[in-house]
Amino acid sequence: KLHLANQDGKGEATAYELEGHGFFEEPKWSPDGTKISYRDNSWSLYVFDIAKKESNKICSEPQYGPAPVRGLSHNWSHDSKWITYTVNTKSMIQQAFVYNVNDKTSHAVSDGMSEVREPVFDRGGKYIYFLSSTDAGPVKHWFAMSNADMELSNEIYLVVLQDDGANPLAKENDEESADEKPENGDDKKKEADKEKKSDDVQIDFDGLDQRILALPLSAAAYSNLAAGPADTILFVKRDREGDSELVSYSLKSRESTPMLKNVNGFTVTPDGKNLLYAANGSFGIASTSGKIDASKGKLKMDSIQVRIDPRAEWRQIFDEVWRINRDYFYDPGMHGADWPAMKTKYEPFLEHCVTRDDLNRVLVWMCGEVAVGHHRVGGGEERRSADSVGGGLLGADFEIDSERYRLKKVFGGLNWNGQMRAPLTEPGVRVDAGQYIIAVNGIDLKSSDNIYRHFENTAGKMVELTVGPNADGSDSRTVTVVPIANESSLRNRDWVEGNLRKVHEATDGRVAYVYVPNTAGTGHSYFKRYFFPQTDKDALIVDERFNGGGQVADYYIDLMRRPYISHWATRYGQDFETPTGAIQGPKVMLIDETAGSGGDLLPWMFHKLELGTLVGRRTWGGLVGVLGFPVLMDGGFVTAPNLAIWTEDGFVVENVGVPPDVEVEQFPADVVAGRDPQLEKAIEIVLKELESNPPKKYKKPPYPIRVRK
């Protein structure tokens, strides 16, 4: 419901029923205080008339997606008679419209061929400002890995609303003095202007597309458009490093003014003269004119205290979790569960909850009744006795020898990459496997000691190690190392590089090996790192075991299925193929029971498109995804999976997984012994396929002879 209360907190709130689905958000007052525009959780836009107690639906998003790609930004004109908004086309490109509140009609402002965002009326009533981009297409198609490294830039535009409106960006005649005015005496226009009410916005739709102008600002990552005083627009500009700055632009001076750095967001008062901002970890109030002095107008948020009643909150959270699932879960039938009955079934447990963890357990029980993956709860105000203290790690395995710790293996890294730094291999350190650690920070180290105790709270800090070739400390030396907090990236790289060597050696260099840890950013980087340098190979093994999922792995699939087109001959060097980044030979994919979500979809697509053989174990089977949900009142969260895959054969993969063509188990004894039965089977299969069906070798034809007659 919509609850309206006095700003001073006095009196009771009035509740209003709203049209829409379940959860409502982003209410915006009309300037005259008689109406409110809002969205619901189906991503439909409405306007509510308070006096009439009725809602009118303006539009709905044609496709449901995550928040960053949805449209439905909405803003009022200063006369409360128009709402400007955006909505995605079926091609996922945002188009701008204006809605006439009185006659309940919408009119297009943009043509839908370029991305338009955040339209807002100028307070003078003569313009609408908006952001627009022509390179947004790949980015807006969000459910795909192919856009992982795409960037969207935009520019700021304005549209002149009246057919007889002046061009605010027209070239100025610098020979004309300030007090000279052309004597073309448009008396009729002056009389007409007098008849117009000063608070009315007039829009002439004929020829509107020809009255769109670009502000003289370079393309950048702009956001948060807002109108200041008449002829002034405010916005946030971000650079490539992600640093932000609040900027204002004046049509009168045709200049932009930087106002405040590191701004996370801001909102402008109805008269456009002041703003509330969030920046540098604090909130403040400032004027919309000129630079902002962050030392003034800062709100004293530290003085705010709120008394909470955990048990009352938990009951509200329980109800909210039930409602979120009721209104967001992809299947209205809740997979056959009687959802009202489930609330009745689990509600009695609330009186026995004594911690937030207890509540989470009850929520998991209730949500488990719909039997779907990606369904989880977490967060909230959990009590912590103390902050944990981490340790430092050297990127190495140890073994005990002669009552000392000896380095059994030292993991290499990429010391030019801060995320892959290997402490023992850095220049000036170079500690090799087989050496003994004699002392840490001058303290003698024996095998009876817990070596990790000596590295408590040392991540990122300098530590002195005494190391040497002999357990008695002879010929030792002291080096300074900087331990890391986590070795997982080093160990994963070592595993990947080890598998690559195994494949290379077992296939005489004919087969490429590519590991993809997920179907998101890291997997995208891994694929580029390992696939393209090996496109000279005849065949391919793709390893997606332990795949953590993410998005639709179209990027991997598109590259793996590239067909041969042609060769190209040059005067010098080798001939080359189109496409250049492709492997047309046999392909095998390794899968296991820990790969899920996007890691389910990748082998499912690989099998559907008949790209090759699946080897390993059946995948997890969780392919109903999540697209974001309302936060719980104590900061916790719940998911209500709302993105399910189906084909003409029905809903697929969820709770079933993707089975391998050749099943191979990884028994612990084999793995401990250093074997990888699944990889070994993949190598065996790909070699057999190379023998029976080798990639075609193309023969260059004779050069053409052109005879001039």
N, C-alpha and C positions, 0 to 999 in steps of 0.2 A: 504494500500500500504506500501511498504518498502521505507523509505526515508533515503538516505545516504548524510551526510554533512561532511565538513572538521572539524577536531577536534578543530581547532582554531576559528571556527565560521565564517570564511570568505567565501564568495561566496554563491551561491544558492544551496539548496539541490536538489538531483536527486531522482525522484520517480520511483519505479518499480512496475509493476503489479505482484502479487503473485498468485500461485495456492492455492486453499483452500477455507475454509468457513469463510467469514466475518471478524472475529477477529483473529489477529496473536499475538503470544507472545514468550518470551524467545529466542530472536535471539542470535546466537552464531557464532562468526567469526571463520573460519578456520585459523590456524596460519599463512598461507601464504597470507591471506587477499583476496582470490579470490572467496570464497563461504561463505554462511551463512546457518546454520540449524535453523529451527524454527518449532513451532506447530501452529495449527489453533484451532478454538473453537469446532470443531468436535473431537478434540484430535487425529489428524493425524500428523505425523512427515514428514517434507520435508527438502530437501537441495536445495538451490538456487544458481545457477552459475551466477555471476554478469556479466561476459563478454558475455555469451550466452543468458542472460536474460531469463532463463528457470528454472523451478522447477521440481524436481523429488520427487515423493512420496515414502517414505520408508516403512511406515506401519500405521495402525490405531488401536486404542483401540477397542477390540470387544464389550465392554460394556461401557456405559457412566455412570459415577458416580461422586461423589464429589472429589475435588482435592486431599485430603490426600490419596486416594486409587488408583489414576490413576498412570500409568506408564509413559513412554515417557520421562524419564530423558535422556539427550543426551550430549555427550562430544567428542571432536575431538582428534585424535592422533597428536603428534607433527609434523608429516610429512604431515598432511592435506589429507591423503589418506584413512583414516578410521574414522568411527563414531561408538562409542559404545553407545548402548541405551537399555532401557528396555521397555517391553510391557506386559500387562496382558494376561494370557491365558484365555480361556472361563471359567475357574474355579477361576478366580480372583487372580491368583498367578503370580507375576511378573517374567518374564524370561529375561535373558540378551542375547543380540545379538551384532555382529559387522557388519557394513555395509561397503562394499568396494565401495568407491566413483567412481572409474574408471569403474568397470564392473557392478555397480549397483546391487550387490547381497548381501544378508544377510546370516549370518551363526550364529547358536546357540552357545552360550558360556555355558549356564546352561541348565539343562534338564527340568525345569518347575515343579519339585517336591519340591523345596524349594523356598521361597521368595528371590529374588535377587534385590537389589536396588543400584542406583547411581554408576554404573560402570565407571571407569575413567582410562585412560592410564597413566602409569608411563612415566615420561619425558625421561627416558633412552630408551624407546621403547621395553623393555623386558617383561613387565608385564601389566596386567589389574588388578586393585583393585576393589573390590565391597563389599557391605554389603549383608549378607545372614541370613535368619531366617527359622527355622523349626516349630516355633509356631505361625506363622503369620495367618494361615488359618482362625480361628474364628474371628480375628480382621479385616481381609480383607473383610469378608462378612458383610459389613458396615451397610446395610439397615435392621438391626435387633437389638432388645434389648438384645438378648441372649449373645452378646459380650460386654455388657456394662462394665463389670468389668474384661475383658480379658486384658492382657498385652503382648506386642510384644517386644522381645529382639533380638538382632542380634550380629553377630560376623563379623570381617573383614577378607576377604580372598584375595588371589591373584592367578592369573593363569599365569603360565610360557608360553609365547607365542610360543617359538621355541622348536621343538622336541629335539634339542641337548642343550637346555638352562640348565644352572646349577640351582640347588636347592638353593635359597638364604637363606633358613632356615635350611639347612643340619647341622647335628651335627658337631662341630668342634673338631679336634684332639688337645687337649691342650698339648700333648707331642711334637707336631711338632713345631719347632721354626719358627718365623715369616719369616725368609729369606730362609727357606727350601721349595722347590717346588717339587712335584712328577715329575719324569722323564719319563712320558709316551708319551711325544713328539708327539702331534697330529698335525703334520705339515700340513696335508690336511685341517684340520679345520681352521688353521691360514690363509692359502691361501684363503680359501673360505670367511673368514671374511674380508679379504682385498678387495675382489671383491664386497662385499656388500656395497652399499652406506650408509654412516653413518647416513643419515637422513631418511632411509627407515625402516618402521615397517614390519617385516616378521611374519606371523602367520601360523603355521602348525596345521591344524584342526584335523588331525588324532591323536587320543589319547589325545585330549585337556582336556577331562574330568578327565584324570588321572594326570594332571599336576596342579590341583587346590589344594592350600595349605592354611591352617588357620594361620593367624598371632598369635603369642603367647600373645594374649590379652583376658581377660575374657569377657564373654557375657555381653552386656550392651545396653543402648539406644544410639546408635551411629547415626550420620547423617552428612550431608554436607561434604562428601568425596571430597578431592581435591588433586591433585598432586603438591608437592613442587619440589625442585630439584630432579634429578635422584635418585631413591632408597629411596624416602621420601614421605610419605603420611600424609596429615593433615585431621583432622576431629573434630567434636563437640561431646562431651560426656555429657550426662545428667544423673543425679541421680534420685532417687525416688521422691525427693522433687521438681524436676524440675529445679534445679540449673545446669547451663551449664559451660563447660570449653573447650577452644580450645586446642587441643593436636596434637603433631606431632610424627610420628614414623619413625625411620630410620632402614632400612634393614641392613645397614653396622654395626651399633652399636647394633642393636636388642634391642633398648631401646626407650621408649616413653618419651616425654618431655612435661609437662604441660606448656602452653604458656600464656593463659589469661582466667580469669574467667568471667562469666556472658556475654558470647558472644551470640548475637542473630543471627549473620550470618557473612560471610566473602567471599571474592573472591580473587583469586590469579592472579598475572600478568602473561602474556604469557611465560616469561622465568622462572617462578616458584620461583623467588628470593624474591618477596615482596607480600604483601597482603593489601587489604582494609578491615577493620573490623567495625562492629557495636557492641558496648558493653557499658554497663552502661550508656545508654542514649546519647552516643556520637559516632562519627566516627573517625577513625584514620588509618594511614598508618604505616606499620612496616615490618621488615624483616621476612622471613619464617624460619630463623634459630634462635633457642634459645627463651628464655622467652621474653615477650613483656612488655616494660615499658609504661603503658598507659598515663603517663604524657608527653611523647614525641610523636611527629608525629600526634597530635590530629588536626583534621580539624576545622577551625573556622566557623562553620555553622551559628552561630548567626549573622555573618556579611552579610549573604546573604539576599537580599530583592528582591521581584518580584512584579512588578506593574501589577495589574489586572484590567480588564474592565468587570465588572459584566454582563452587557447586552450582550457583545460578548460571555462571558462564557455561559450564559443561553441559547443562541441560539445553541451553540455547544452541550450543555448538552441535549437540546431538540432533536437534530439530533441523538445524541448517544443513548438516551433512545429508540427512534424509531428503530434504527438499532439493538440494543440489543434484542428487542422483535422480530424483523424480523428474526434474526439469531439463537435465543435460544428457543423461544416458542415451546412447544412440537408439536403443530399442525401447519404444514406448511401453512395450509389454514386459520390460525388465527381465528378459530371458525366462519368462514364465513364473517368476517369483511374485507372490502377492505382496506388493510393496507396503501397503498400509498395515498388513498383518505382521510384516517384519519389524515395523516400528513398535508395534504393540509387544512383540516377542522380546525385543532387546531393551526396551525402555526401563524395565524393573532393575536392570543391572546398575543403573546410574546411582542409585542410593548407596551402592557398595563401593563406588570409586573413591579412592583417597589420593590419587595422584593423576597428573595429566596422562601418564603412561597407561594407567588403568582405563581411562576414557578411550585412548587410542585402541586398546585391545577390544573394547566393546564395539567401537566403530568398525574395526576390521571384521569382527564376527558378523555384524549386520551387512556390511558391503559384500562380504564373501558369499552371501546368498545368491548373487547374480552370476557367480562363477565366470569371471572374466579376468584376463591379464591386465596389467597397467592400472589396477585398482589398488590404491594405497592411500594412507593417511600419514601425517607427520607434523613436526614442528609444534608450535604453541609455546606457552610459558612453562617450560620444564625447569625444575629446580636443579641447580648444579652446586655441588659442595665446594669445588675449587676449579680454577682453570688448569688444564693439563699442561705439562711441560714436555715438549718434544725432545727427541734426541738428534744427534748428527750421525750421518752414515758416510762410509768411505767408498761405496760402490765396489764391494769385494766380498768374496766368500773366504771363510777362515777354516783352518783345521788345526788340531792339537798335535804338536810334535816337540819332544824334549822339554815338556812343561812350559812351552811357549805357544803363542798364537802365531801360526804361519799363514801367509796369504796363499790360499789355494788357487784362487782365480781373481784377476783384476779386470773389471768390466771397462771396456773402452767407451768413449762417448763422442760427442761433437763439441769440443771445448769452445768453438766459436759461437755456439748456441747456448744461451743461458739456461734453457730448459733441459739440456742434455749434457751438462757439465759433469765430467768424471774426475773427482778430486785427486786421485793418485796418478793420473796421466797428464796432468797439466804441466806446461813448461816450467822447469826448475824444480819439479818434484820427482817425477818418473820413478815410481816404486813398482817393481815387477813382482809377479807371482813367484813364490818360492822363498821370498824374504820373510824374516821374522819381525814382529813388532815388539821391540824391547821395552819401550816406555812411551807414555802419553803425558805430555806436559811435564816431563821430568820424573814422573812417577813410574816406578818399575812395574811391568805388567807380566803376571804369571798366568798359566792356564787355569789355576784355581780361582782367579778373579773373573767377575762378569765384565767382559770387555765393553759392553754397552754402557755400563755405569760411568765409565770414563768419558763418554761422549754425550752425556746429558746436557741439553740446552746449548749445543755447540753448532747447530746448523747455521751456516753463513758467517761463522766466527773463526778466527785463526786458531789453530791447534798445532802444537809441536809434536811430531812423531819421531821417535828414535827407531830406525830400522836398519837391518843388516843381514848378511848372508848366513850368520852363525847364531845358534841359540845362546851361546855364552856372551853375546854382545860384542865380540871382537869384529873389527873392521866395520862397525856400524857408523851411521851418519844421522844427523838430525835435520829434518825438513819441516817446513811449515805448510800445512794443508788447510783447506776450508771445506769442512764436511757439508753434505747436502741433507735436506729434510726427507727426501723420498728417492728411493732407487728404482722405482717401478719402470720409469722410462728407459733407464740404462739396461735393466734386465730384459725388458721387452725387445729393445733393439738388438741385444745380443742373441736372443732367441730367433728373431727374424733373420738377422744376418747369418746365423748358423744354419737355418733352414735353406736360405738361398745358396749357401756353399754346398750343402748336401745335394740339392737339386742339380746344381751346376756340375758337380763331380760325377753324380750318378748318370747324367744324361749327356756327358761329354760337351756341355755348354749349349745344348740344343733347346733346352726348355727354360722359360722364364718362371720365376716364383715371385708372387706379389701377395703381401699380407694386408688385409683391410680390417683394422680393429673396430670400426663402426661405420655407419653410413651417414656420418656428420662431418664436421670440419677436420677432425684428426684423420679419419679415413680418407677424406678427399686429399689431404696432404700426403699420406702414405702412398696412395695410388699414383699420384703424380711422381712421387719420389722414386718408386720402384718399377712402374709399368713402362714409362717412356724410355728410360735408358736400356730396356731389354726388348724393344720392338724389332730388333734384328734376329730374335729367336724364332724357331719353327713352331713352338707350342707353348702352352701357358698353364700353370697351376695357380689358381687363386685360392688363398687360404682365408676363410672367414670364420674360423673357430674363435670362440670367445667374443664374437661380434656384439657390441653393445647397442646397435640400432641407431635410429635417428630419423632420416628421411627416406624417400623413395630413391633407390640407388640407380637412377637412370644414367648417371654419369658413367659408372662402371660398365653397365650393360651396353650403352651406346658405343663405347670404345671397343668392347670385346666383340661386338657383332659387325664391325665395319667391314664391308665387302671390298674385294679388290676392284679397282676401277681401271687403272692404266699404269704404264711406265712413262718416264720422261728421260729423254736423252740429251746430254750436253756435250760440248766439245771435249771437255776435260772432266776427269773424275768418274765415279760410278753412276750408272743410271739409278733413278729412284722411283718409288711408287707413289701413287695416290690411292688411298690416303697414306700419309707418311707414318702416323702413329697408330699402327695396327698390327695384330698378329692373327693371321688367317688360319693357322693350323689347329690341331686338336686342343681341347680345353678340358680341364678337370677342376672341380671346386670341392674344397674340403669344408665340411660342416660338422657341428657337434651340438650337444644338448644345451650348451650354455649360450649359443647364438640365438638372439631373439629380436622381436619387433622388426626394425629394418633389416636385422640379421636373419629374420624369417623370410622377408619379402625378397631379398637378394637371391637366395637359392631357388625360391619359387619362380621368380622371373627367369632365372638361368635355365630351369627345367622347362618352363612353359615355352620358351623361345628355342628350345632344343640346341643350346649352345655347347653342351658337353655332358660329362658324367659327374654325378654327385657322389662323394665318398665320405664316410664317417658315420655319424649318428643323427637321428631325427632331431630337428631343431626344437626350440622351446615351445613355440606355438602361442605367441601373443601378438596379435595383429589388429586389435581394436585400440587405436591410439587416443591420445589426449591432447586437447587444444586450449586448455586454460579454463579456470573456474574462479568463482568469487573466493576471496580470502576469508578465513574464519576470524572471529572477533579477537582472538588472542594471537593472531599472526600465524596460526597453523594452516594446514591445507588438507584437502581431500581431492581425489580425482574421481571423475564419473566418465569413464571412457566413452568418447563421443565421435569416433572416426573409424568406421568398420569397412573392411574390404569385402566385395562380393563380385561374382561373375554370373553368367547365365546359369551356371551350375549351382548357385546358392552362395551363402556366406562361407568363406574359405579360410583355412589356416588356423584360425583362433581355436585354442584347446586341442589342436591336431598336430600342428607343426609341419615341417617339410621332411619327408623320409629320404634317405639316401638311395641311390641306385645300387651301391655296393656298401654294405654295412661292415664297419670295422670298429671294434672296441679298443679303447686305450686302457689296457690293464696296468695297474700301478707298478707291478714288478718290471714291466717293459719300460715304462717311463723313467723309473728310478735308475734303470740300467743304461739310460741314455738313448733308448730307441724311441721312434715315433711311428708305430704301425700304420697309422692313417696316412701319413706322408709317404711312407714306403709303398703303400698300395697305390697311391696317386701316381707316384713315379712309374710303377710297374704298368699301370693302365695307359698312361700317356706315351710310354715307349712303345707299347704294342700298337697303339693307334697311329703313331708316327711310322711304324713299319708297314702297317696295312693300308694307311691312307696318308701318305706324306703330302705336305703342301706343294702345290704345283710350282714347278720352276718354269718361268716364262723365257722364251727365246726371242731375242730382238730380231725383227725383220730386216731385210736389206734396206739400205738407204735409198730414198726415191731418186729417180733421175728425171730432171726437168729439162726438156729439150725445147728450145725456142725455134719456132718455124719462121 
